[in-house]
């Protein structure tokens, strides 16, 4: 897999979340981070309720 393929996957991921927001699912959140060894870029999808401090 080339670097361009990896980049296009992340772009598609963010575009999908943007489309969900346009459809009314504004509570979804993308949480990007770098792996502990610093070699990989990762992200996961969660909901706003989980991210709010109580």
C-alpha positions in Angstrom: 0.0 0.0 0.0 1.4 3.3 -1.0 1.4 6.5 1.0 -1.1 8.0 -1.4 -3.5 5.0 -0.7 -3.2 5.6 3.0 -3.8 9.3 2.7 -6.9 8.7 0.5 -8.3 6.3 3.2 -8.0 8.9 5.9 -9.6 11.5 3.6 -12.5 9.2 2.9 -12.9 8.5 6.6 -13.1 12.2 7.5 -15.4 12.8 4.5 -17.7 10.0 5.8 -17.9 11.6 9.2 -18.6 15.0 7.6 -21.5 13.5 5.6 -22.9 12.0 8.8 -22.8 15.4 10.4 -24.7 16.9 7.4 -27.3 14.1 7.8 -27.9 15.1 11.4 -25.6 12.8 13.3 -23.6 15.7 14.9 -22.7 13.7 18.1 -20.1 11.6 16.3 -16.5 12.7 16.9 -13.2 11.7 15.3 -10.4 11.3 17.8 -7.0 11.2 16.0 -3.8 10.2 17.7 -0.3 8.8 17.1 0.5 5.3 18.1 2.7 4.9 21.3 5.8 4.1 19.2 5.2 7.2 16.9 5.1 5.2 13.7 1.4 5.1 13.0 -1.4 7.6 12.7 -4.6 6.3 14.2 -8.1 7.6 14.8 -11.3 6.2 16.2 -14.9 7.3 16.0 -16.8 7.9 19.2 -19.8 9.9 20.4 -19.8 13.3 22.1 -21.4 11.9 25.3 -18.3 9.8 26.0 -15.9 12.8 25.7 -17.7 15.1 28.1 -16.1 15.4 31.5 -18.5 14.9 34.4 
